[in-house]
């Protein structure tokens, strides 16, 4: 839906990343890596978004960082539109990728019934910023997120040793957001 509205898949992906992480700033190659697009295309779209006053930029050393312009009069409406078009799984995926999570999936009642009042979320990451990012999504979607967070080394160890609870969790029905199991 956003691709049709914005005529560019790259622009839609950039906006999704930036609007779902309004406190964060990213440099061009980082954005390209997170959305899996070519850096030159990302730079071109960021320049267009800057001309529209939807993003701001600042230099730190030899890197130019981009961030959503929270002062833009369009910010609240676009943020809401992006959240609605992505849905809960899309918003989770965008926020978790920006937090450098390696694997994430939804399991439990939400998998069978998308209007379940809470979401069970499993994340493999060494980042400490995930809980704060998920608080914003809880507020936006009005759903409680029950997080199971595992460090990368803990996940590898438990998987290697076929730890019973992890094996059971990996074999359950799930919505894979990204990563490998």
N, C-alpha and C positions, 0 to 999 in steps of 0.2 A: 504494500500500500504506500509506504513512504517513497519507494522508488518512483512510483507513478507521480506522486505529488511533487517530488523534487527533481525528477527527470534524470537523476544520476544515482546509481546504486552506491557508489563511493560516498557521495554526499549524505545519503541516508544513513549509511553505516557510521560515518564520522559524527553526524548529529546524534545518533543513538548513543554512541560512546560518550560524547561530551555532555549531553543533556542528562544522561543517567549517572554521571559523575561530575556534578557541577562544582564541587570543591577542588577537583583535581586539575592539574595542568599536564600536558603531554607534548613531547616534541614530535616532529613529523615522522621520523623512522619508527618511533614507538607506536604511534597511531597506526602506521602502515602494518606493523607486525601484529598488533592487536586485532585489526579488522581483516588481516590477510589480503592486503591490496598493495599495489605498486606505489612506492613513495612519491614519484613524480605526479601521479594522479591525485594522491592525497594532498600534496602541497598546492596543486592547482585549485582543488575544491576548498581548502582552508582559506586561500586568498579570496575566493568568491564569497565565502561565508563572512570573512572579515569586512569586505566591502559592504555587505548587507548589515553590518554591525551586530551579527549574531555571535561572533567569537572575538576575543581579544588576544593579543600576543605580547610577549615580553622576552627580552634577551637575558640570558644568564650565561656568562662566558661566551662560548662560541655556539651555544644552542638557542634556538628560538622556540619558546613554549607557547602553546595555544590552550585556551580555556574558553568555556562558554561565557558569553556576556550576560550575567544575571541582571544587569540593568537595562537590557533591551526590553522595550514594551511588548515584544512578542515572546519573551522567555516563558511566562507562565502557560500561555496557550500552546506553544510548541512542545513544552515539556509534557503537558497533559496529552497532547495528540500522539507524541512518540510513545508514551506509556501505554496508551490504549491500542496503538497499532502493533506494538511488540507483544502485549499481553504479559502476564506474570513470568512465564518461562523466558521470554526474550529479554525482559528487564533484568532478571537474575543472571542470565548468561552475560549480558553486557557488563554489569557491575562486577561479577566474579572474574571475568577475563581481565578487566582493568586492575583488579586486585592480585593479578598473577597467580590465580588458582590453576592447578594442573588438571584436575578432574572435578566434575560436579554433576550430580544427578538428583532428581526429585523421586521420592519413593513414597509409599504409604497410600492413604485414602485419596489424595489428589490425583493419583494416576488413574483411578477408576472413576472418580467424580470430581471434575475440574472446579466445581463450586464448593469444595470442602472448605471448612472454616480455617484450617491450618495446613501448612506445607511442611513435609519432612524433607530436609535438604542435607545431602551428604557432599562434603567438599574436602578435597586433598589440596593443602596449601601450607606454606610456611609463613604466610602474611598475617600480621596482627590487625589489619585494617578491615577485615571482612565483616565483623560484627557490626561496626558502625555503618557500613554501606548497606547492610541488610535491614537495619533499623529504618532507614529511609524508605525502602521498598515495603516494609510492613505497614508503615503509615500510608503510603500512596495507594496500596491495594487493599488495605483493611484486613489483612490476613496475618495470623501469627506464623512465624517461621521457626521451626524447631531444627536447629543446626547441629549436625554431627560433623565436627571439624577434626581432621587428622593430618598430622605433619607428613611430609613426603617420605621421610625415613621410617616413620611408624607404619605408614600404609604399606611400604615395600616389605618391611619385616613381617607384618601380620599376613600379608598375601603370600609371601614365600613360605611361611610356616602353616599355611591353610588354617588360620585362626577361625574358629567355628562361627563366631558372630559376624565377622567380616564376610566370610564365605556365604553365609545365609543372606546377608544384605546384598551382596553382588549378584546373587541368583534370584532375587525378588524382581517383580515387575517394576520398571522404572521409566522415567523420561530422562534420557541422557542429554545434558545441556552441552557438554563438550568434554574432550579428553578421552583417555583410554582406560579400560578397566583391566 
